[in-house]
Structure formats: C-alpha cells, structure tokens
Amino acid sequence: MAQDSTGAVKRGRPPIGPDAADMHLRVPAVIYDRIAVEAIRKDLPVNEIVRRALQAHIDNSGTTK
C-alpha cells in the first residue's frame, strides 16, 4: 500500500489528476475503481493510467486522422 510522508497508509480512491478532470467526463464507478486499483498497484497517478489506456486504445484501433 502507498504511504504518505507521515507513514500513514493512503486509503480510498486516489483523486483524478487535473488533466483528466478537465475532460468533463463521468466515469462509471466500476471502471474508475479498476483504474484506481491499477494506479495504486503501479504507484502512478490516476490520470497517467487513463492517458496510457487511451493511447493504447488509439494505437490498437487502427484508425487515425
């Protein structure tokens, strides 16, 4: 588990980063929870996980403009 500077274990959902929050999207709780678990597991911000997932989707979709 991730700890803060005091050594306390962080609990709850990590906040969505400002870049992701500015997208004005509503994410179903089930999807957000999976993203949050992945962020905690990889010790990355939630918005980085979202960015990577979107980039992978674009890379794998075979369509670009």
Rosetta constraint file for C-alpha pairs under 8 A:
AtomPair CA 1 CA 9 HARMONIC 6.36 0.50
AtomPair CA 1 CA 10 HARMONIC 7.19 0.50
AtomPair CA 1 CA 40 HARMONIC 7.42 0.50
AtomPair CA 2 CA 9 HARMONIC 5.89 0.50
AtomPair CA 2 CA 10 HARMONIC 5.82 0.50
AtomPair CA 2 CA 40 HARMONIC 7.06 0.50
AtomPair CA 2 CA 43 HARMONIC 7.32 0.50
AtomPair CA 3 CA 7 HARMONIC 5.30 0.50
AtomPair CA 3 CA 8 HARMONIC 5.32 0.50
AtomPair CA 3 CA 9 HARMONIC 4.38 0.50
AtomPair CA 3 CA 10 HARMONIC 5.48 0.50
AtomPair CA 4 CA 8 HARMONIC 5.64 0.50
AtomPair CA 4 CA 9 HARMONIC 6.55 0.50
AtomPair CA 4 CA 10 HARMONIC 6.54 0.50
AtomPair CA 13 CA 33 HARMONIC 7.46 0.50
AtomPair CA 13 CA 36 HARMONIC 6.29 0.50
AtomPair CA 14 CA 36 HARMONIC 6.41 0.50
AtomPair CA 14 CA 45 HARMONIC 7.72 0.50
AtomPair CA 14 CA 46 HARMONIC 6.87 0.50
AtomPair CA 15 CA 46 HARMONIC 7.03 0.50
AtomPair CA 16 CA 20 HARMONIC 6.18 0.50
AtomPair CA 16 CA 21 HARMONIC 6.01 0.50
AtomPair CA 16 CA 45 HARMONIC 7.63 0.50
AtomPair CA 16 CA 46 HARMONIC 5.53 0.50
AtomPair CA 16 CA 47 HARMONIC 5.86 0.50
AtomPair CA 17 CA 21 HARMONIC 6.08 0.50
AtomPair CA 17 CA 45 HARMONIC 6.99 0.50
AtomPair CA 17 CA 46 HARMONIC 6.47 0.50
AtomPair CA 17 CA 47 HARMONIC 5.10 0.50
AtomPair CA 18 CA 22 HARMONIC 6.06 0.50
AtomPair CA 18 CA 47 HARMONIC 7.90 0.50
AtomPair CA 19 CA 23 HARMONIC 7.05 0.50
AtomPair CA 19 CA 47 HARMONIC 6.88 0.50
AtomPair CA 20 CA 24 HARMONIC 7.94 0.50
AtomPair CA 20 CA 47 HARMONIC 5.48 0.50
AtomPair CA 20 CA 50 HARMONIC 7.57 0.50
AtomPair CA 21 CA 25 HARMONIC 7.43 0.50
AtomPair CA 27 CA 31 HARMONIC 6.65 0.50
AtomPair CA 27 CA 32 HARMONIC 6.12 0.50
AtomPair CA 28 CA 32 HARMONIC 6.22 0.50
AtomPair CA 29 CA 33 HARMONIC 5.89 0.50
AtomPair CA 30 CA 34 HARMONIC 6.47 0.50
AtomPair CA 31 CA 35 HARMONIC 6.31 0.50
AtomPair CA 32 CA 36 HARMONIC 6.00 0.50
AtomPair CA 33 CA 37 HARMONIC 6.11 0.50
AtomPair CA 34 CA 38 HARMONIC 6.26 0.50
AtomPair CA 35 CA 39 HARMONIC 6.16 0.50
AtomPair CA 35 CA 46 HARMONIC 6.76 0.50
AtomPair CA 35 CA 49 HARMONIC 6.72 0.50
AtomPair CA 35 CA 50 HARMONIC 7.31 0.50
AtomPair CA 36 CA 40 HARMONIC 6.17 0.50
AtomPair CA 36 CA 46 HARMONIC 6.16 0.50
AtomPair CA 37 CA 41 HARMONIC 6.03 0.50
AtomPair CA 38 CA 42 HARMONIC 6.08 0.50
AtomPair CA 38 CA 49 HARMONIC 7.36 0.50
AtomPair CA 39 CA 43 HARMONIC 5.62 0.50
AtomPair CA 39 CA 44 HARMONIC 4.95 0.50
AtomPair CA 39 CA 45 HARMONIC 5.91 0.50
AtomPair CA 39 CA 46 HARMONIC 5.43 0.50
AtomPair CA 39 CA 49 HARMONIC 6.23 0.50
AtomPair CA 40 CA 44 HARMONIC 6.56 0.50
AtomPair CA 40 CA 45 HARMONIC 7.99 0.50
AtomPair CA 44 CA 48 HARMONIC 6.53 0.50
AtomPair CA 44 CA 49 HARMONIC 7.15 0.50
AtomPair CA 45 CA 49 HARMONIC 6.84 0.50
AtomPair CA 46 CA 50 HARMONIC 6.34 0.50
AtomPair CA 47 CA 51 HARMONIC 6.04 0.50
AtomPair CA 48 CA 52 HARMONIC 6.13 0.50
AtomPair CA 49 CA 53 HARMONIC 6.13 0.50
AtomPair CA 50 CA 54 HARMONIC 6.14 0.50
AtomPair CA 51 CA 55 HARMONIC 6.09 0.50
AtomPair CA 52 CA 56 HARMONIC 6.06 0.50
AtomPair CA 53 CA 57 HARMONIC 6.17 0.50
AtomPair CA 54 CA 58 HARMONIC 6.23 0.50
AtomPair CA 55 CA 59 HARMONIC 6.07 0.50
AtomPair CA 56 CA 60 HARMONIC 6.02 0.50
AtomPair CA 57 CA 61 HARMONIC 5.89 0.50
AtomPair CA 58 CA 62 HARMONIC 7.23 0.50
AtomPair CA 58 CA 63 HARMONIC 7.32 0.50
AtomPair CA 58 CA 64 HARMONIC 7.58 0.50
